[in-house]
Amino acid sequence: QVQLVESGGGLVQPGGSLRLSCAASGFTFSNYAMNWYRQAPGKERELVATISRAGGIINYVDSVKGRFTISRDNAKNTVYLQMNLLKPEDTAVYYCNAYVRSKNYWGQGTQVTVSS
């Protein structure tokens, strides 16, 4: 069965960095695009970044361009989100997502809190 397990969240000061990881299993990872979403309290879930199967096509929401980097290691079945220059408005639960065999799958989420 498809499983997505995020890690790497935490508390960081404004301007700091975090690296999120999402370990995938239960499907052929290299055959699917991967996504990172986030949901802040009281707000809708927002698509943050996407990466194509081989990593050649990448897109970001405007608010994170130049600060966040999505990448993947198909040998390790893992997708990453490097977050630099973090701002308080980046505070949210971050979710890994994959659309596999016509179903949407989500990880359990990892909390990122940016605060001094």
C-alpha positions as CSV (number, residue, x, y, z in Angstrom):
1,Q,0.0,0.0,0.0
2,V,1.1,3.6,-0.7
3,Q,2.8,5.2,2.3
4,L,4.3,8.7,2.6
5,V,6.2,9.6,5.7
6,E,7.4,13.1,6.3
7,S,10.2,14.2,8.6
8,G,12.4,17.2,9.4
9,G,10.0,19.8,10.7
10,G,10.6,21.8,13.8
11,L,10.9,25.3,15.4
12,V,13.2,27.7,13.6
13,Q,13.9,31.4,13.9
14,P,13.1,33.8,11.1
15,G,15.8,33.6,8.4
16,G,16.7,30.1,9.4
17,S,16.6,26.9,7.3
18,L,15.0,23.5,7.5
19,R,15.1,20.4,5.2
20,L,12.0,18.3,5.0
21,S,12.1,14.7,3.7
22,C,9.3,12.4,2.5
23,A,10.0,8.7,2.3
24,A,7.7,6.9,-0.1
25,S,6.8,3.2,-0.4
26,G,4.2,1.0,-2.0
27,F,4.5,2.3,-5.6
28,T,7.1,2.8,-8.3
29,F,8.4,6.2,-7.0
30,S,10.2,7.2,-10.2
31,N,7.0,6.9,-12.2
32,Y,5.2,9.7,-10.4
33,A,5.4,13.4,-9.8
34,M,5.6,14.4,-6.2
35,N,4.2,17.5,-4.4
36,W,4.6,19.4,-1.2
37,Y,1.6,21.1,0.3
38,R,1.2,23.2,3.5
39,Q,-1.7,24.2,5.6
40,A,-1.6,27.0,8.1
41,P,-4.1,27.4,10.9
42,G,-7.4,28.6,9.6
43,K,-6.3,28.5,6.0
44,E,-6.8,26.1,3.1
45,R,-4.2,23.6,2.1
46,E,-1.8,25.2,-0.4
47,L,0.4,23.6,-3.1
48,V,4.0,24.7,-2.4
49,A,6.1,22.8,-4.9
50,T,6.0,20.1,-7.5
51,I,8.6,18.0,-9.1
52,S,8.2,15.7,-12.2
53,R,9.2,12.1,-12.3
54,A,12.8,12.6,-13.3
55,G,13.1,16.0,-11.6
56,G,13.3,18.0,-14.8
57,I,10.2,20.0,-14.3
58,I,9.8,22.0,-11.1
59,N,7.2,24.6,-10.0
60,Y,6.8,26.7,-6.9
61,V,4.1,28.9,-5.5
62,D,5.2,32.5,-5.9
63,S,5.6,33.1,-2.1
64,V,8.5,30.6,-1.8
65,K,10.3,31.2,-5.1
66,G,14.0,31.8,-4.5
67,R,13.8,30.4,-0.9
68,F,12.6,26.8,-1.2
69,T,14.0,24.0,-3.3
70,I,12.3,20.8,-4.1
71,S,14.4,17.8,-5.1
72,R,14.1,14.0,-5.3
73,D,16.3,10.9,-5.1
74,N,14.6,8.1,-7.0
75,A,17.2,5.6,-5.8
76,K,16.1,6.4,-2.2
77,N,12.3,6.8,-3.0
78,T,12.6,10.2,-1.2
79,V,11.5,13.7,-2.0
80,Y,13.0,16.8,-0.2
81,L,12.0,20.3,0.5
82,Q,14.9,22.6,1.4
83,M,13.5,25.7,3.0
84,N,15.8,28.8,3.4
85,L,15.2,32.3,4.6
86,L,12.1,31.1,6.5
87,K,9.5,33.6,7.5
88,P,6.8,33.5,10.2
89,E,4.2,33.2,7.4
90,D,5.8,29.9,6.4
91,T,4.5,28.4,9.6
92,A,2.2,25.5,8.7
93,V,1.9,21.7,8.6
94,Y,3.7,20.5,5.6
95,Y,2.4,17.5,3.7
96,C,3.9,15.2,1.1
97,N,1.5,14.2,-1.7
98,A,1.4,11.9,-4.6
99,Y,-1.4,11.0,-7.1
100,V,-1.0,7.3,-7.7
101,R,-3.2,5.1,-9.7
102,S,-6.0,7.7,-9.7
103,K,-5.9,8.2,-5.9
104,N,-4.5,11.1,-3.9
105,Y,-2.2,10.1,-1.1
106,W,-1.0,12.2,1.8
107,G,1.6,11.8,4.5
108,Q,0.8,12.5,8.1
109,G,2.3,16.0,7.9
110,T,5.2,17.6,9.7
111,Q,4.9,20.9,11.7
112,V,7.1,23.8,10.7
113,T,7.0,26.8,13.1
114,V,9.0,30.0,12.3
115,S,9.2,32.2,15.4
116,S,11.6,34.2,17.4
